[in-house]
Amino acid sequence: MLEALRRHESRITPQRMAVLKILATSDGHPSVENIYEQVKKRFPTTSLATVYKTVTLLKELNEVLELGFPEGSNRYDGHKPYPHPHLICTKCKKIVDPDLESIEGVTQELVSETGFRITSHRLDFFGLCPGCQK
């Protein structure tokens, strides 16, 4: 992410570095609001707009994957900034990235069956995580 910002000739501020660190180390797919709350602890004068602009820029540079949800704020994945499946808990909203190697086979099968040139995909599974099942 840092290299992409440098190539784009974007300013590298301490606040931007904090956003990058959160996206790079979080395995929970944080929302902009979650990122903002974490950045604000270290940089109290940071605005929500700064976080939005940074995340939007990273999305435009294909450095984060945005997961849109109709009932709530979008979530962001800085670990895998490319289309991949997600398991989403409908109760606690936890998001998990399963390791499914078979998704490539499904994609190739769809191309063969339909003639589509697939440019992106989104595959989400909804249910209850083990913690919420208890």
ABEGO torsion letter per residue (X at the ends): XAAAAAAAGBBBBAAAAAAAAAAAABAAGBBAAAAAAAAAAABAABBAAAAAAAAAAAAAAGABBBBBBAABBBBBBAABABBBBBBBBAAAGBBBBBBBAAAAAAAAAAAAAAGBBBABBBBBBBEBBAAAAX
